[in-house]
Amino acid sequence: MDGTGCVEMTDAAAELLGRLRSAHGPLMFHQSGGCCDGSAPMCYPAGEFRTGASDVLLAELRVAGVDEPVPFWMSRSQYELWRHTRLVVDVVEGRGSGFSLEAPEGVRFLIRSYLA
């Protein structure tokens, strides 16, 4: 991993990821710096969002009941701004405006950040 690995998730986020994994197969996160719902993390089927040299793999999240980890990618430019923070993936009610898999559930993922 290129990043700090300082990504965690709440129980609510883990539960939602378990449901999404059952419905869609292996998953991944990508967090950009502003497109599609601001800087909210987007959840996609694994490999559906192409990552490259402009992205940093921050963590591989382990979810109870899910065999494979869920990689959490962030655009390198966003990482440069947030590299000194601890990130917590959470879920709240309300539909986001992006293409993330949870949108039909009436909830959306978000990041809570804390200085490390």
N, C-alpha and C positions, 0 to 999 in steps of 0.2 A: 504494500500500500504506500502511496506517495504522501498521504495526508497524516494528520495527527491521530486519527482513530478516535477522536473525541465526539462520537455520535452515539446517542442513546435513544431509547424510545419509551414512551409510556405504556402502561398495560393496555390502554384503549387502542393505541396504535398497533401494538402487537396482535391484539385480538382481531382487528380489522385486516391486518396483513394476512393472518391465518385464513380468514374468509375469502379474501381476494386470491390467495394462492390456490385454494380449493376450486375456485371458479375459473381462473385464468392460467394456471401453471406457474412456473418460476417467475419471480418478479425482480425488478430493479427500481432504484430511485435515481432521479437526476434533479439537481437544483441549479437553476441558472441565475443570472443576475437581474432579471426583470421581465422577461417575456412570459406570456401566458400566466396570468394570475400573480404578477409581481415576482417575488422571490420565494414562492411556496414550492416545496418539494413535490415533484410529479412522480407518480408510481406508474410504471409501464410493465408489460410482459418483458421478461429478460431478453435483451438483445434488440428490442424494438426501437430503442433510442440509441443512435450511434454515438459512441464516445471516442475520443481521440486525444491528441496531444494538448488540446485546449481544455481538458478535463482532468480532475484529480479524484482518485478513488480514496475516499476518506474512511470508509468502514465496510465491513461485511456483517450486517446485522443478523443475529441469531434469533429465530422466532420459535417458541415451543410448538411442537407438532409439525414443523416444516423441516424437511430433510436438508435442503440447501440454504446457505446464507443469502440474504438480500443485499446486494451491493448498493452502496450509497455513493453516488458520484456528484461532484460539484464542478461548475465551470471554474477554471483556474483564476479568472479575474475576480469572481465572487470569493473564492478561497483566500485570495490575497487580502481581501477586506475582513474576512471572518476567521483567519487562521489562529487568532488568540482567544477564540470563544469555544465553549462547550456547547454542542448542539443537541437538542432533545426533540425528536420527532413526536408530535402529538396529533390528535384528531379532534376537531370541533364540529358542531352542527353548522349547516349552511353549505350551500353548493359553491364550489370554486368555478372559475370561468375557463379552466384549462382542459387538457385532454387526459387528466389523471384518472386511473381506473376506479377510484372511489366516488367520482362525481355522481353516478346514478344512485348511490346509497344515501344521498342527502347530507353528506358530511364531506369534510376536506382535511387533508393533512396540512400541518403548518409546523414551522420551526420555532422553538423557544430557544433563545441563546443567552448564555451567561459567560461573563469573562472568566477565562481559565486561570 
